[in-house]
Amino acid sequence: MLDYRQRLLATTLLVSASLIATSAAAQDVPAPETPTGPAETPPEMAAPAAEAQATPAAEPGQDIVVTGTRIPQANLESVSPVTVVSDQDLKLQGTARVEDLLNTLPSVMASQSSGISNGADGTATVDLRGLGPNRTLVLVNGRRLVPGSPASAGPADINFIPSSIVKRVEVLTGGASSTYGADAVSGVVNFIMDTNFEGIRFDGQYSVYQHSNRDRNLGGGRSMYDILELRKAAGLDGYAYPTGSVVDGGAFDGTVSIGAGFDDNRGHVTAYFGYRNVNPVLQSRRDYSACTIQNTGAGLPQCGGSATNAFGNVIYFENGTSTFYNLAADTGIGNGPGPAYNFAPTNFFQRPDERYTAGLFANYEISPAI
């Protein structure tokens, strides 16, 4: 029995040794070398494999990423950063005036525009960085725009620029004076026009303002209605309090643009004709502006204004000193200022405006150099 067990154990060891040797032999077999000479595989069998390696199958739903573009951009060509307002911004903003859109930019300060009441001269100007419109250079297709007033070399009037054929507006606020001079100390605004437009196009826009007057509390238990009624009771002015929902300030702006090329597109002409009519918006139509709010000595809001009231004022000079008197209707000459004149209701949030514009862009290429 012992001899049989020894033989069985020896046989198991031999079988295990032969399996290990077989595995080792399989691992030591060298991989076939890649042939460097002419292929021995028939061409009809090798061609599909070569094509499979050259053109791998595209994965379904794979994204295409564009890493570069040849579209010119002002920020890529300029040393200083440039703010660009496109024609789509003009359309999406829904404004009939270019200056109103530019005033929404952080670098532009509101200057002469449709919202200026006292001191308005009828022009529309751009004021970069608040340094004054005379220090902002306005260009059209890279060329200087003429002054807005023929009587003086004032800032350019951008009322002449039709928003319908504006491709984009480039605003440069740094380093412009080294190129354009003292006129561009605060920056340059360049209007790029679509002078290659062909065909005929009609652009029209109409807009209105709506406000709900709710007689809000101004403080101390007083509202705008209360302080206006106090003035009426004192016999000062009879401005009524605005009530309900008001719709006003209707503005219409229409432009006809015509463009055509000639002589095998060596020449091109673009013309435009525009009309704009803007209705006024008075401060008397809003509950928050129907009166000039001031505080009394007790801290209560009251309807104030200026000293140029209906009774008249006199400044009396004597011995190098001046004394202010108010000519009150019932007391004659009284010391000190009289009741203040409420000038707010007659001021404009939007002044009335009617404008006709027409312009022409023409160019002809005599030669590549001219």
C-alpha positions, 0 to 999 in steps of 0.5 A: 500500500505504501509503494502504491502511494509513492508511485501515485505521488511521483506521477502527480509531480511529473504531470505538474512539472510537464504543465509548468514546462509547457506554459513556460515554453508558450511564453518564450515563443517570440512574436513574429517580426513585422516584414520590412520587404514587399508584402506577401499578402495578396493585394485584394486581402491587404487593401481592406486592412490598410483602408481600415487603418487609414480611415477609422470609423467615426464615433456617433454623436462626436462634437466638432470643436472649432479652435480658431477663426479668421473673422477679424475682431477689433480686440484682436487687432487693437492694443487697447480693449475695444467695446463693440456694439453690433447691429443686433444689439441695436435691434434687440434693445428696441431703441430708436436713437443710437445715443440712448443705446450708447448711454447704457455702456459703463464708459459713456456718460449721458450728455446731450440726448432726448432726456435733456430738458433744460440746456438742450440744443437739439443735438445728440452727443457722446461723452466718454469718461465724463470728460466732455463731448469735445474730448470724444472723437466721433468717426464714421468708417474711420473718418471724422464726423463734422461738428454738430453746429456750423456756428462753432467747432462743437462736438459731432451730432450723431443724429446724422447717423441712421441706425438702420445701416449701422453694422457695429459701433466700436468704442475705444477709451484708452490710448486714442489721443496718441493717434488722433490728437487732443480731440480723442483724449477721452476716447474714440467712437467709430460707427461702421456703416454697411456701405455695401448694402444692395437692394431696398429696405424699410425699417420702422419702429414705434415705442411708448411708455406706460406708468401706473400712478399709485400715490406712494408714501413719501414719509411722515404720512404724506404722499405726493397727492398730499403735498400738492393739495397743500400748495393748492390750499395755500393758493400757490400753483394748481398742478393736479396730481396724476392718477391711474395708468398713463401711456405717453411718449410715443416715438416713431422712427422710419428709414428707407435704405437703397443700395446698388453696385455698378460697373462690375461692382467697382462702384457702389452707392448707398442712400438713406432717407429717415423720419423721426417723430417723438412725443414729449413726456412731462414730469407732471405725468408721473407721481414721483416727479410731479413736484420737487421734493424738499424737507421742512424744518420738521423733517416732513416732505414738502413741495419745493422748487426755485425762488423765481416764483410768480410774485417776483423777487428784488435784491436791494444793494446798500452800503456794499451789502445785498438784501433779498426781498420777495414781492408777495401779492398781499403783503407788498415787500416782505423780508426773506424768500417767498414761496418756492416755484414748483418747476418740476411739472413743466420739465421733460423726461423726454423732450419733443423731437421731429427730424428728417435725415438723408445721406449718401455713401458712394465709392468707385475703385479706379485701380487697386491703388486708387 
